[in-house]
Amino acid sequence: MNNGLGNIVCTNVPGPMIPLYTVGHRMLAHYPIMPIAWNMGIGCAVMSYDQRLFVTFVADAAAAPDVSVFARFMEESFEELRTAAGVPPAEEEIGAERAPGSDVTALVA
């Protein structure tokens, strides 16, 4: 059943800009999850935490079998924006395991 209105939803949730701790352990990363509902093909969630942005894509493999291409385009656009803003790449990468040559994590359901 097609919803007829759209096939992607993206949300931006501001998070704490300072590190959080639990039982003396620092939280290193926070990856948001956007549940897919109402026949959406791709869900995109962006959340800030500790001076960083964390982006997650979740996709219905039947509706968006090429979500990795979408994620790569988003990565390329981010790199263009970062360069235009004069912001150097981060010295370290914290987060989920990534595909070789990619700084984007794509979750396909």
N, C-alpha and C positions, 0 to 999 in steps of 0.2 A: 504494500500500500504506500504510494507516494504521498508525501505531505504537501507537495505543490508549492511550498514557500521557500525552501532553501535546502542546502545539503551540507552546510558547515556552520558550526557555532564556535565562537572564540570568546574567552573571558579573560579579564585582567584583574587579579586580586592583589591589592597591596598587602605585603606582609611586613613583619618587623625588620627594621634596618640594622638591628643590633643582633649579635649572636645570642642564641638561647641555649640553656643548659638543662639537663635532667640528671639527677643523681650524680652530679659532678662531671658529666660527659657533655661535650659541646656538640650540638647538632651541626653537621657540616653542610647539608643540602636539604632542600625541601622541594620535591617534585609534585606539582598539583595533578589531579586527574579530572578530566572532563568526561562524565558518563555520556554515552551515546544513547539518545532516545528519539522517539518520533521519526524514525527512518532517516536520521541525519547520517551522512557518510563519514564526516570527519569532525572530531572535537579537538579544540586547541585550548589549552589553559596556560596562562602566564602568571607567575607569582614572583614577587620580589622577596628576598631574604638576605640579610647581612651584606648589603651593598652589591648583590648579584641578582640576575634575573634567571628564572628557571622556566623552561618551556616544555610542554608535553603535548604530543599529538596522539590521539587514539582514533582508530579507524575501523570501519566495517569492511573487511576484506572483499566482500562481494560488491559493495557500493564504491569503494575507493581502493582498488588493488594496487595502485601506484602511489600510495601515501609516502613512500620513501622519496619519490621524485618531488612531491610537494614539500617535504621536510628539507630536502637539499636546496630547493629554491628559497625557502625561508632562511636557511643558513647563509646562502649567498647574499640575500638582501640585507641580512643583519651585518655581514662583513662590510658591505658597501656603506651602510649607515655608520658603522663604527669608524671606518676610514674617513668618511666625510666629517664626522664629529671630532676627529683627531684623537680618538681613544685607542691606546695600544691593546693588543690581545692580552688576556690574563696570563700570568706566569705559570699558573697551575690550573689543572682541570679537575674539578670535583664532581662526581656524579656517577650515573649509571654507565654500564658498559656500552660502548658505541661501535657502530659499524666501522671497519677500517677506512681511514681517510675522512671520517665524518665527525663533526662536533654535535651532531643531532641524534637524539634517541627517538626512534619511532616505535610505538606500540601498535601492533595490528591485531584486532580481535577477530 
